[in-house]
Amino acid sequence: MGRGRAKAKQVKVARRLKYNSGGTDLDRLRGELGVNQNSQDDHDPYDDDSSYEDLADRYADYAEDHDESDGKSTAK
C-alpha cells in the first residue's frame, strides 16, 4: 500500500526523460568529452588521395596474383 503515488511519480519522470528531446547542450557535451570542434571540421579524411595511392601500391601485388576469370588465386 502507498506505492501508487511513488510509482506515478516515477512514471511521470520516466516519460519526461523519454519524450523530452530539447534539453541536450551539445557544446557542453563536447567540452566534457574533450572533443576539439575545430580540429574535426578542418580535416576531411576522404579528401586525402595520397593515402589511397599508398594502399593501392601496398596491395598491388595481391591483385596481380589473383586471377579474375575464375576467382582463384594463382599464387601458391
Secondary structure as UniProt FT lines:
FT   HELIX           3..19
FT   HELIX           26..33
FT   HELIX           37..42
FT   HELIX           45..47
FT   HELIX           49..58
FT   HELIX           60..65
FT   TURN            68..70
//
